[in-house]
């Protein structure tokens, strides 16, 4: 996995860095609080071969990256 490329695609698919209010991660997922959920291309994220899916939970848009890789993508 090319972590930088994945990070760039995620940023584009969530509507750009300007659409992110806050970002964090857990052991397997990126956790994003977004300004405008409608700007997300969830289909692109869910169909990205390097990502394992996404969902909205408790106001956070969460993207499943996987253990180990999530730390590098978050950087």
C-alpha positions, 0 to 999 in steps of 0.5 A, a space after each residue: 500500500 502506498 500510504 501517501 497515495 491513499 491519504 491523498 485519495 481520502 482527502 479528495 474523496 471527503 471533499 478536501 482538507 477544508 471539509 475536515 473539522 477534526 481528524 483522529 484515528 484508532 487501531 484500524 480506522 480514520 475518524 473524521 468530523 466533517 463540515 459537510 457530509 454531502 461533499 463525501 464521495 462515499 462510493 469512491 471510498 468504499 470501492 477503493 482497493 486499499 480501503 475496507 469501507 466506511 460508515 457514519 457513526 456518532 457524527 464521525 465519518 469513519 474509514 476502515 484502513 486496517 491495523 498498522 496502515 492507519 497510522 501511516 495514512 494518518 500522518 
